[in-house]
Amino acid sequence: MSDMYGEQIRSYRVRLGLTQKQVADEMEVTPGYISNVENGRTGMSLRMLIYYARLMGMTLDELVGDLEPSYQAVALDHALMSEIGKLKESDRKKLLEMLRIWNA
């Protein structure tokens, strides 16, 4: 993952109106740790990335896809499959028909 994702991590937090302390409390780390991540001085472990994604209301795939350009296509595929899985069977059939028309 890129070493330069601290600013994106910060932007998620700011977008939700959370302070570093609030995020730190939820993740059971210090505000200094969050500051170090946001300023690019340290990276998050996989476990911390999972906690952070949950806190931000996104999947780990979505978070990593946003942070790592080489993973974006995979993350997009996973996000699509997740949303499709939430549809009723009748709606999935309609979506399939639409996709077949679109790709014709």
URBEL-V921612 format. One record per pair of residues at least 24 apart in sequence whose ideal C-beta (glycine too) atoms are under 6 Angstrom apart, sorted by the first residue. I is the first residue (numbers start at 1). J is the second residue. Records with the same first field share a line. If there is no record, write none. Layout:
I=J, J
This chain:
1=67, 68
5=67
6=37, 38, 39, 40
8=67
9=37, 38
10=38
12=56
26=55
27=51
